[in-house]
């Protein structure tokens, strides 16, 4: 828990999920874990953008189709949209170019801090411009995480990172379990073999991960079936798997609830 100076009322981090909020650092709107997570997401955006390329399609289909001719575009449209600095979402879920995200936020923050807003850049290379603005956001992160609008930046950065992961062939990682201490979802480590919980920072060694998986595998309370998809072992409900032959499932099938 973050220490709070005498005379100040501790506040909760506004980025933590409801029910698992941590105490925000003194004078800030976020705790140190969320502060670090935003920086890591911005770092990953730059790294993945460097690997992004709008490649020419190797196959073209000019076959006749009703009502006329149909052809595939020579570019990967999604990748091309992410590389275009003008790409900005009108509604949630539409493509958002990393360069647009970095430039718009960096210039807006400069204006809020009464700093000179850049009209032009010394280079026309998009990756160099992205890296330039990334360094500005990184050194400004302490001030950024003290502002009430930080959830909006965090939400957009997470969305852009998800689109880049999809475009580079690496989808968002899926949780492999829940922390036994706080219930926060646990994800595979990006480096090394130790998993660190994003909620309470508990670390799980490879041996601890095996024990955790064994404990989280649920078993039917009436038959011998075991599956990670079960969630009825603690509540004592009958098995709901269609391939199980236990009486509990047969009763549910007769009632039409299976």
Secondary structure as UniProt FT lines:
FT   TURN            6..7
FT   TURN            18..19
FT   TURN            26..27
FT   HELIX           32..51
FT   STRAND          64..65
FT   TURN            66..67
FT   STRAND          68..69
FT   HELIX           77..83
FT   TURN            85..86
FT   TURN            92..93
FT   HELIX           98..112
FT   TURN            113..114
FT   HELIX           126..139
FT   HELIX           141..144
FT   TURN            145..146
FT   TURN            148..149
FT   HELIX           150..167
FT   TURN            168..169
FT   STRAND          177..178
FT   TURN            180..182
FT   STRAND          185..186
FT   STRAND          195..196
FT   TURN            198..200
FT   STRAND          203..204
FT   HELIX           206..216
FT   STRAND          218..219
FT   STRAND          226..227
FT   TURN            228..229
FT   TURN            233..236
FT   TURN            242..243
FT   HELIX           247..255
//
